[in-house]
Amino acid sequence: MEIHPYLNLGPVGRAVPTKQSGPPAKANSSDAVQLGKTAELEQALENLPDVRAEAVQRGKALVNDANYPPPETIRKISHLLALKLQEPEE
């Protein structure tokens, strides 16, 4: 069986621009971007703590866990690294 990856399907037709009559239509009020709450969002972001205590606590628990990361994850990562080492450089 012979496979031809570069199959030529013939010429592509020329794009024909569409005509628009008059100025572009104005956006509906439902299409408009609402920026009124930007200041509130910026204030909320400024009030976020620099350190999330629950994330730090989870990280400490994982460091103390002898089974983290799971052996299956380590095996998969090592397999991917071995495959990468075997690939010829171009």
N, C-alpha and C positions, 0 to 999 in steps of 0.2 A: 504494500500500500504506500502510495506516495502522497505526502502532505505538502501543500504549498501555503506557507504562512502569509505570503504577500499576494493575496488574491486581488486582482484589479477588477473592480466592478463597473468600470467605465467612468466617463466624465461626470463631474458633479455640476448640476445646473446652476446658473448664475442667480444670485439672490436679487429679488426685485423689491425695492423699497416701497413701503406702503405710504399712501398719501394721507396727511392729516389736514383736516379743514379747520381753520381757526386756531386760536390759542389753546394750549393744553388745558385739559379740564382741571378744575380746582379739586383738591382732595376733600373728601367728606370729613366732617368733624371726627368721625370714628377712626379715620385714617391718620389723623394728625398725631404727632408725637407729644406725649404729655411729659413736660420737664418740670412741672411744679414741685415735685417731691425730691428733686435733686439735692437740695440743701438738707433735707431730713435724712436722706441716705448717707450723705457725706458726714453728717453729725453722728449717725449710728456707727459708721465705720471708724470714726475717731474714738468712739467710746468702747470699742472692742479691746479686750485685754491683750497685751503683747504675748502672754503665755497662757495657754489653755491648760488648766490644772488637770482635767480629765485625760488629755493627750499625754501629758508628762507622766501621770500615774500609769497609764496603759504601757508606755514605753519602758518604764522601770520594771513593770511586771514581765514584759517580754524579755528584757535583758536577763532576768533571773530565771527564766524558763529554759531548762536544758533541751527541751524539744522544739525550740523555736530557732530558726524556721524548721518546719517539718522535714524529715529526711527525704520525702518524696520531692519537695521543692528543691532541695539541694541537688538531688539526682538529676532533675530536669535541667537545672541551670548548668550543671557540669556537662551534661550531654550537649546542650546548645553551644557551650564554649568549645568543646571538642570538635564539633562540626565546623565551627568558625575557624579553628586552627587548621583544619584539613582543606579548606577552600583555597584554590590556587589564587595567587595575587595577579591582578590584571595590569 
